[in-house]
Amino acid sequence: MADQAETKKVSLRNAWGNVFAFFILLLIGIFAFSIRLFSVIKYESVIHEFDPYFNYRVTQFLTRNGIYDFWNWFDDRTWYPLGRVIGGTVYPGLTLTAGSIWWLLNSLNIPLSVETVCVFTAPIFSANAAWATYLLTKEVKGVGAGLTAATLLAMVPSYISRSVAGSYDNEAVAIFALIFTFYLYIKTLNTGSLFYATLNALAYFYMVCSWGGYTFIINLIPMHVLLCIVTGRYSSRLYIAYAPLVVLGTLLAALVPVVGFNAVMTSEHFASFLVFIIVHVVALVHYIRGILSPKMFRVAMTLVLTIGLAVCCAVVAVLVALVASSPTKGWSGRSLSLLDPTYASKYIPIIASVSEHQPPTWPSYFMDINVLAFLVPAGIIACFLPLSDASSFVVLYIVTSVYFSGVMVRLMLVLAPAACIMSGIALSEAFDVFTRSVKFQFPTLLGSPLPDAGDATLESVGLQSNVVQAEKSNEKADENLKERASKKNKKREKESVEKIPLKTRSEKRLLVLPFETSFIGILLLIIMGSFYVIHCVWAAAEAYSAPSIVLTSQSHDGLHVFDDFREAYAWLQHNTEEDDKVASWWDYGYQTTAMANRTVIVDNNTWNNTHIATVGTAMSSPEKAAWEIFNSLDVKYVLVVFGGLVGYPSDDINKFLWMVRIGGGVFPHIREPDYLRDGQYRIDSEATPTMLNSLMYKLSYYRFVETDGKGFDRVRRTEIGKKYFKLTYFEEVFTTHHWMVRVYKLKPPKNRHRGKTKKVKSSTKPSSTAGGKRGESKRNPWL
């Protein structure tokens, strides 16, 4: 009776714990959504940055024209005169997700606009990502660690930077897909269920649809499988978790048009196929060991290893042949930039020119993950006590993500979930030790006798029962798997199933710290958590909430709003012809197409390096040569961004050297040293003649001296070198209020003057007077 009462009490406590955990998760989701709304509250509901405008435009097309027209859409508004096939060059996951949400809401008579759905898609999926983090961490270290990790991810600044309201980019849904795919892999690894293995392949398919970072998944999971095999942790559950993912996941990935046969033809995927062969060889060895005697097993092993090595050599030879036929050895430029951080700067300046592809600085780690950087090592140590398949996976995840985040600042986004998982595990284990120590020694403060550390308190009894029940359930599951296999094959199958030596709490004394130490530890953890929350709220409200399309600055006379970008795009839309072509640097292509509805020469897709180099060459050339290049491309207007008046640092003058480098990579007559004075980039009186005569310099500083009489550039902190000059082939048609965006129009070619030409002597005279009159040269009255 006492045992039944105790079991009932434990079950009731577990039930209330599950209800409590559910409400905590609900609050975490609400918090994750709410903290990302500062951009809407402080500014307005508007799309941020550059790439999201293209995604927004594609989503509009999808909702207006349907899925079939979307797949076949040829966009003639971009990359003139080449155009772009949208359906085959985009990752459609984000667009299809937002379009489905819009369709569902309108089916329920909730008439939200497409823009509103796009603005709030990222905050919604941030809540989903927090819940997925809970599920993943729960599979590794339990409910407490899962709740802590979910709370940390809900407000980590690195993730907030790409998921605020209005940040309608691929990462908005991709981070959720990444974490959820990892969760289903670990769930399959823990249970050996084909159902979860199938769900894992579907989650991977959604990740492939959403972001090019899916290659991280298809390389990290094979690395973990290979690690388990090498360390002797192979089991049938590992095979079930991996084999269906490679087969079904690869077939599904090939269905995505932008991926296609790259799923089996590029080097990013070859590691998964090689490990796929290895895991089958290991599975065959384990099967043969169970049905043969030791002597026959050695003979069979020799045969299997011989055949296996021959097959592996053949596969490696085929892969080497495929890789050798590619100048980049089968790797994409971005992948090579991750493996060799100097590759992009040497060979692909278009990749190196992107700010988010630069290596991060040490302060950026503290800015984006804050105190989590100090908790990650403690979480790694906790994962080894004890080490399981799931905990080894998250350790491998954090190690690889730390490396990749050190190569590209953009990949801090991949590091954030791993850091939150490790920090959640560390905090949960620390709170467990501290609170248990306080609870164990609390009776002494009330004058009660101190119980022995090995005695089982009510909490430890519950923990012991949970551990024993978990052990029994695992043993039963393994026995059921063996029985099913024997019934199916009609043979005895001896399978080595992973059995981790587990000491229950009754076999070892609980770790008990002094009361004062435990109390101070809890207090320090609370203080550290408070600083983390304050930092995250500040980052969400101030650092990452401002949309790049609308800028603000604070001065002694109040808040200043710079809405020059939308002012310029509105002018282009209302004052130019619909088929006019606008040239600008590729950063502003998506916004020009989406907001001004005008055809652009290049945009942020950066798929054609030669086309971008042509625009860079025009900007780097003298005025006449630039006019000829733009005129050959049928350009009518040229747009430049200039921040010298208001101190906006991300203007085209600061990006100009990248235009020179990219242009010089295709057109050798453009040389970077011609624009530098003794290796320094200058725009003052010491600037080189090539720099002072370039089109970018002239379009940026034309009439700039009229603003203050000196021509002082507030970004470069110097007076410009060439102050007074006129434009011959371009004319200024619009400059925004703060001079941040300037629009110029190409002057039409001059009519050719007919001068006096020498008469051509002919042996025959005109046959008639009319013919003679036709041969006379008449003066053009318009000249």
C-alpha positions, 0 to 999 in steps of 0.5 A, a space after each residue: 500500500 505504501 509503495 502504491 501511494 508513493 507511486 501515485 504521488 510521483 505520478 501526480 507530481 509528474 502530471 502537474 510538472 507536465 502541465 507546468 512545463 506546457 504553460 512555461 513553453 506557452 509563455 516562452 513562445 509569447 515572449 519570443 514573438 513579443 520581443 521581436 516587435 520593437 521594430 513595428 512599435 518604434 517605427 512601422 510595419 515595414 520590410 527590412 534590409 535588401 533581400 527581404 524585398 525580393 522575397 516579398 515581391 516573389 510572395 506577392 506574385 505567388 499569391 496573385 498568380 498561383 503556384 504554377 505560374 510561380 514555378 515558371 515565372 521569368 522575371 524580365 525586371 532584373 538582370 537586364 537584358 538577361 532576365 532571371 527564371 525565378 522558380 528555378 533560382 530561389 529557395 521556395 520554402 519561405 515564400 511557400 510558407 508565407 503564402 500558405 499562411 496568407 491563404 489560410 488566414 484569408 480562408 478564415 475571413 481574416 483579411 491580412 495583406 501579404 505585407 503584414 504576413 511577411 512582416 510577422 512570419 519571422 517572429 512566429 517562427 522564432 516561437 517555433 524555433 524555441 519550442 524545437 530547441 526545447 524538444 531537442 534539449 529534452 532528448 539530450 538532458 531532460 525537461 529542465 535543460 530543455 526549458 532553460 535552452 528554449 528560454 535562452 534561444 527566445 531572446 538570444 541577440 544573434 537570432 533576434 538580428 535575423 528574425 525581428 518583425 520585418 526581417 523576411 529572409 530565408 533564415 526566418 524559417 530555416 533556423 526552425 527547420 535546422 533545429 527541428 531536423 536535429 531533434 527528429 534525428 536525435 529522437 530517431 536515434 533514441 527510439 529507433 522508430 522508422 516513423 520519426 526517421 521518415 519525419 526527419 527526412 521530411 524536415 530535412 526536405 523543408 530545410 532544403 526548400 528554405 535555405 542553402 545552409 542545408 549542407 550543414 545538416 547533410 555533413 554534420 549528421 554523417 560526421 556524428 554517425 562516423 564518430 559513433 562507429 569509430 568509438 564503438 557505439 554502432 547500433 540498429 537505432 543509428 542505422 535507422 536514424 541515418 539510412 532513411 535520411 540519406 535515401 529519402 532526404 536526397 530524393 526529396 532534395 533533388 525535387 527542389 529546382 534550385 538544388 536538382 542534381 546538385 544533391 548528388 553531383 556536388 562535393 558538399 553531399 559526397 560525405 553523406 554517401 561515403 558514410 552511407 556505404 560505411 554504415 552498411 558495411 558495419 551493419 553487415 559485419 554485425 549481422 554476420 557476427 550474429 549468425 556465424 561461428 567465430 572461425 567462419 566469422 573471420 573468413 567472412 570478415 576477410 571476404 567482406 573487407 575485401 569486397 568493401 574495400 574494392 567498392 569503396 575504392 571504386 566509389 572514391 575513384 568515381 568521386 575523384 573523377 567527378 571532383 577533378 573535372 570541376 575547376 573548384 573541385 566540385 565545391 561552391 564558392 561559399 563552401 570553399 570560403 568556409 574551408 579556406 577563409 582566404 579563398 574568396 578574397 583571392 578568387 571571388 571578390 563578389 563574395 568577399 565584398 559582402 559584409 556578412 561574409 567577413 570574419 567576426 570580431 571578438 566583441 561581436 561574440 559578446 554582442 550576439 551571445 553575451 554570457 552564453 560564451 562563458 556557459 558553453 564550456 560548462 555545458 560541454 563538460 556536462 554532456 560527458 557526464 555521462 556521454 550518450 549518442 545524443 550528447 555527443 551530437 550536440 558536442 559535435 554541433 557546438 564545435 563545428 558551429 564555433 569554427 564556421 561562425 569564426 569564418 563568417 559573421 553570418 554563421 553566428 546564426 548557426 552558433 546561437 542554437 548550439 550555444 543556447 542548448 549548451 548553456 541550458 544544459 549547464 544552467 540546469 545542471 548547476 541549478 540542480 546541484 545548488 537547489 539540491 544542496 540547499 534543500 538537503 541542508 535546509 532542515 539544519 537551519 530549523 534545528 532538525 537533524 541532518 540526514 545522511 547524504 546517501 539517504 533518499 529524500 522524496 525528490 531522490 526517490 522520484 528521480 531513482 524511480 524515473 531512472 529505473 523505469 527508463 532503464 527498464 523501458 529501454 531494456 524492454 524496447 531492445 528485447 522487443 526489437 530483437 524478438 521482431 527481428 527473430 520472427 521476421 528472419 526466422 533466425 537468431 540475431 544477436 545485436 549489440 545494443 548500446 548499454 551505457 553503464 548508468 549508476 543510479 542515485 542509490 549507488 552513489 552519494 549525491 553531490 552536496 555543497 555547503 549551504 553558503 556556497 549553494 546560496 551564493 551560486 544561485 544568487 550569481 546565476 540569477 544575477 547573470 541571467 538578469 544581465 543576459 535578459 537586460 542585454 537581449 532586450 536592449 539589443 532587440 529594442 535598439 541594435 536590431 530593430 531599426 529597418 535599414 530602409 528608414 534611418 534615425 539618429 539622435 542629437 541634442 535637438 531630438 530624433 531625426 528620421 532619414 527616409 531618403 531611400 523610399 523618397 528616391 524609389 517613389 520618385 523613380 516610380 512616379 517620374 520615369 517611364 515603366 520600361 526605363 532601366 536603372 543602374 546602381 550597385 547590386 546592393 540596391 537592386 532588390 529594393 529598386 525592383 520591388 519599390 520603384 517597379 523599374 528594371 535593374 541591371 544587377 541585383 542582390 542575387 549576384 549570380 552573374 559575376 561578369 554582369 556585376 563587373 560590367 557595372 563596377 567597371 562603368 562606375 570606375 571609368 571616366 565619365 565618357 567611357 561609363 556613358 558608353 557602357 551604360 548606353 550599351 546596356 540601354 540604361 536611362 538612369 543611374 542611382 548612387 548612395 552618398 552619405 558624406 553630408 549626413 555621415 552615413 557610412 554604408 555609401 557607395 564611396 566606401 564600397 567603391 574599392 570593391 567595385 574596382 576589384 570586381 570590375 578588375 577581375 573581369 576587365 584587366 584595364 581596371 587596376 586597384 593601385 590606380 585608385 590608391 595613393 601610396 596604398 591608401 584610399 583617399 578622396 581628398 586633394 591627395 587622391 589619384 587622378 584616376 580616382 578623381 575622374 571616376 564616374 562614382 566620384 563625380 556622381 557622389 560629389 557633384 555640387 557637394 561644395 554648395 552644401 557648406 562651401 568647403 565640401 567636407 565629407 563627414 564619413 571620410 572626415 576630410 575635404 574632397 579633392 575635386 570640388 568644382 566640376 561639370 558633368 558632360 554626359 550625365 545630368 542630375 535629375 533628383 537628389 533626396 532631402 539629405 543627399 543620401 540618394 542621388 539619381 542621374 539621367 544619361 544625356 542622349 547622344 548628340 546629333 552628328 554635325 554635317 560638315 562640308 564634305 569633298 565632292 566625289 568626282 565621277 566620270 558621268 554627269 547627272 542625267 537630269 536636273 532632278 538628280 542634280 538637285 538630289 545630289 546637292 547638300 542642303 543645310 540642316 535648319 536645326 543646326 
